[in-house]
Amino acid sequence: MIFENEEDLKLIRKSGKLAGEVLEMLTKAVAPGISTLELDQMAEKKIRENGAVPTFKGYRDFPGTICASVNEEVVHGIPSKNRVLKDGDVLSMDLGVTYQRNTEDGKVLDLIADTAVTIAVGDVPERLQQLLDDTQKALYEGIKQSCPGNNLDQVGGAIEDVGNLGSYGIVREYGGHGISYKLHDEPFIFNYRTGSKITLKPGMVIAIEPMFNLGGDGVRTKRDGWTVVTSDYKASAHFEHSIMITDGKPEILTRRPTEVLA
């Protein structure tokens, strides 16, 4: 969809700003010995203190504010007091922030931003750190292609090129998405070329989220019904930004305060 209402645009930018701030707060808190539940509780507290709603909590009955995925977990990991981080882990944290607006006819509209980052816990092998760096690079390359008039195949192709260069498995079943007044909307944004000619237009808000694996591209869902893991149990990385298509360069809504863009 195309966002045109000025109040909606203001609130979605507000959601993105807070999402970036919360995610940066969490990255600073990550250390060996902290549990993913503690990180989840920190995120929920910060979001609610700012008058916003944790987008993920209760979404299709998901129990957490963040998705906390460790090592071979690709996405949708459930925060737990029993999942204590240790030196050498990699942690993906994915979160959404929603501000709401009441309309004159009594409806409640959700203005949403969605973002993710994967970070090393302590010291990790060079190849694993390279996976994280390259997945983030792929995100930035996809964003660079998100200009009005470009199509989604240019976005996915830019991501795919980085993945292929690093010989990573590129997750096929999951990817980015459009954002409307709901978290997941059309179009689905593949992280590889599909021939899509869907054209990007000013006012569109999309979430770009490459997911690369150290091994193959196969994934499966665990018995909890949420946590997606690599089929070969090799590590995975996931980065995401919500962006708004403008008449010029794309606007990164969820940029973290001290994030340096490549």
N, C-alpha and C positions, 0 to 999 in steps of 0.2 A: 504494500500500500504506500501511498504518498502522504506524508505528514504535512499539513498546511496550517493547522490551527496554531497560533502563536503561543498559547498557553501550553499546548501539548509539547511543542518544541522546547519551551523553557523547562518543562518538567522532565523530559527525557534527557536533556543535558544535565539536569540536576541529579537524576538517577545515575548517569554515567560518571559524573564527578565523584559521587559518594562511593560507587562501586570501585573506582580506581583507588580511592583513599583507603577503603577497607582492605582491599587486596594487598596494598603496600604495607599496611599495619600488620597483616598476617605474615607476610614474608619476613618481616623483621622479628617476629616472634618465633619463627620456626627454628628449632634447635633439637639436638638429641635429648630425649627424655620427655618431650611434650607429646600429649596425645592429640589425635585428630579431633576428638570431642572438645578439648579445651579450645582449639582454634575455632571450631564451630560456634562455641558459646561466645567467644570474643567477637566474632563477626555479627552474630545476631544482636548482641548488646549495642554495638556501634550503629548498626542499621536502624534499630528501633529508637535509639536516643536521638537520631536525626529526623525522626518523624516519618520514616520510610518503612516498607514492608520487605522482609526477606522473600524474594520471588520463589525460590525453590522449596521453601518449607511448606509442606502440604500439597505441593504440585504433584498430581497423580499419586498422592499419599507418600511422597518422599519425606523421610523424617528429619532431614537436616537443613541447615541454612546454606552450607557449602557442600559441594561434592569434594571429597578428599580421597584421592587415588594414589596409591603408593606402589612404586616399582613397576611390576608387570600389569598393574591396574591402569587401564586406559582412561576411562571416564566413569562417573556415577558412583564412585566409592562412598559408602555410608560412614559418616564420622562415628568413632567409637572410643570409649575410654580405654579399651583394651588394645587399640592400635597406637602403640607408643613408638615414636620415630627414633631411629638410631643412626649413628654415623654411617654414611655410605648410601642411605636411602635417597630416592628422588620422590618428591611429593608434588602432585598436581592439585591445585585448588581452583575450583570453578564456582562462581557465585553470581547471583542476580539481585538487583535492587529495583524496587518498584515504588514510585510515587503515584498517588491516585488523585484524580480530579472528578468532582461531581458535576454533572451536566444539569442544565435547566429542567430537563425532563426526568430527573431522578436517577439517571444511570451513573455508574461508577466506572471510570475509564482507568486502566492501568498503563502507566508510562514506564517502560522497562529498559534496563541496560544489563548486559550479560558479558562476563569477562573471565579469563582464566590465565593461569601462569603455572609453570613447572619449575621447581627450584631444587637444588642439591642440598641435602642435609649433611653438613660437615664436608668431608673430603670424598670425592667420587673419582673413579677412573677417568682418564682423559677422553676415551671414546664415549663414555656416558655423558660427560659435560658437553662434548661436541654435539651429541644428539639434542640436548637442550638448546644450545646456541643456534643450531641449524633450524630447529622447529620454530624458534622465535623469528629467525631470519625469514622463514617461509611466510609467516604471518605478515611481516612488513612488506614482503614482495607482493603478496596478495592485495594488501591495502593500497600499494602504489598503483595497481591496475584498476582500482575501484573508482573510476572517474566516469562522469556522465558520457554516455555514448558507447562505452566499452561494454562487452558482454561477459557473462559469468564464466565462459570458457577461458577468457583471458586471466581471470582471477584464479581459477583452479589450475590453469596451466602454469602460472608463475609459481604456485605452491608446489606443484608436481615436479617442476624442474629442480627446485632445491632438494626435494626428497630423493630424486633419482641421482643427483650429483653425489649425495652422501650415501647412496646404496641402502636407504632405509625402507622398511615396509611402510606403505602409505595406507592408513586405515580407510576402508571402502564403505563400511556400513554406517559410519557417522560422519558428520561434517557441519558446516555452518548453516545458517538459516535466516530467513527474514524475520523481522520483529514488527508487530503491529500493536494492537491493544492486547495481544497475548504473546507469550514467550516465544513459541515456535510457530512460524507461519511460512508460507511460500515466499520466495523460492528456496528450495534446498540448495546449498552451496557445496558442491563436490570439491575435494582437494586434489583433483586430477582432471584431465580433459575428458569431456563427454560429448563435445559438439554443441553444447548449449548456446543458443543465440539470445537468451534473455538479456535484455538491455538494461543497464543501470540508468536511473533517472533521478534528478534532484528531488530531495524529500524522502527518498527511500532510506530505511534504516535496516542494516544487515549485520549479522554477527559472522565474522570470519574466524574459523578455528581449525587450523591444521593439527593433525595427530600423526606422529611418526613413531615407528617402532624400531628397536635395534635389530630385530629379526624379521620375520615375515609379516605380511599384512593381515593375517587371519586373527580374528577375535571371537570370543564367546562370552556369554553372560553367566555369572555364577548363580548358585541356587537361591541367593537372596533376592533374585529378580531384578537387581539394579546393577551391581558391579560388573563392568565389562573388563575382561582381562585378555592379554595376548594369548593366542593358542599355543605358542611355544614358550610362554612364561618369561620371555625376554622383556626388558624395560621399555617403557613407552613415555612419550612427552606430548603435552597438549598446551597450546597457547591460544588465546582468544581475545579479540576486541570487538566491541560494538561500534560501528561507524555510521555516519550519516553521509549520504551522497549529496554533494553540493554542486554549484555551477563551476567550481574550481577543484581544488584538492579535497579529498575526503576528509571529513572531520572525525577525529578519533574521540569518541565520547567517553571511553573508559580509560583513558591514559592515566597511568599512575603518576603521582606528583613529581617523583624524581626519575621517571623513566626516560632513558635516552634512546631516541628512535634511530634505527640504522638507516 
